[in-house]
Amino acid sequence: MESKAPFYTLIAIVAAPLAAAIALGLAAVGGPTPMPGPTPPPILAPSPDPTPSPFPSPTPAPLPAPHVGIQAGHWLTRYLPDELSALRTMVGVKVGDWEEARVNMGVAERVADILVREGIDVDVLPATVPEGYKADLFLSLHTDAWKDPEMSGFKVARSDWSRDPARDDSLVQRLIGDYQAATGLPEHRDTITDNMTQYYAFDYKKYRHAVSPSTPAAIIEMGFLSNDGDLRLLTQQPERAALGIARGVLDFLGNHSGDR
């Protein structure tokens, strides 16, 4: 008959290793596990730099291009308005086959071409000036004649009614310097007349069709058609006159850009 181990022996066999394991575990942890304390606040990392906006900052709008009016003197005088009807027959000087309006227009168109290439907005104006005309500069082109065929040269003037004489004198001086350098013609300041300084397009008090007093303005007599040398220059080499005038305009605008 098979013998059986007492029940308590089996318990002792199982219990002994278990008790030993428990004893070892308690010894390893040093006693009962303590209750956890309050959790410390997390350490926050520094905020990263803000992400740049995907939308670029608006670019300031550029200044508009300078605006210039170049008048071809005596061009289309027959269409002057009623308030200037007395001037409709004033077609300018004529020498041989050359009429003043034609010479003036030939130079005016070349001046405009140069200025447009430099980014300037240009109006080539006839004898009729728009009412209260405003621009960054107005210049009227004319040619002269004299009883003495030896008389040669040019002249530039501003309005007697200028509200800013220093500004308009600056325009006159730049035109004189650049025109003389380009053409080689002498300045004839002594032959400036009231027809220049009191030119109808300057008379904003009397006429609606006149230049605004806020607009820098001048008038130039580019040469004497009664002089063979002046006539050849203005009709056979009008680009020289145009270059001198355009340079004077650009020099003035460059030095008065803050006035716009």
PyMOL commands that set and color helices and strands:
alter all, ss='L'
color gray80, all
select helices_A, chain A and resi 7-29+77-79+82-87+100-117+165-183+189-191+194-197+200-202+228-236+238-255+257-259
alter helices_A, ss='H'
color red, helices_A
select strands_A, chain A and resi 67-72+94-95+98-99+121-125+137-144+155-157+217-224
alter strands_A, ss='S'
color yellow, strands_A
deselect
rebuild
show_as cartoon
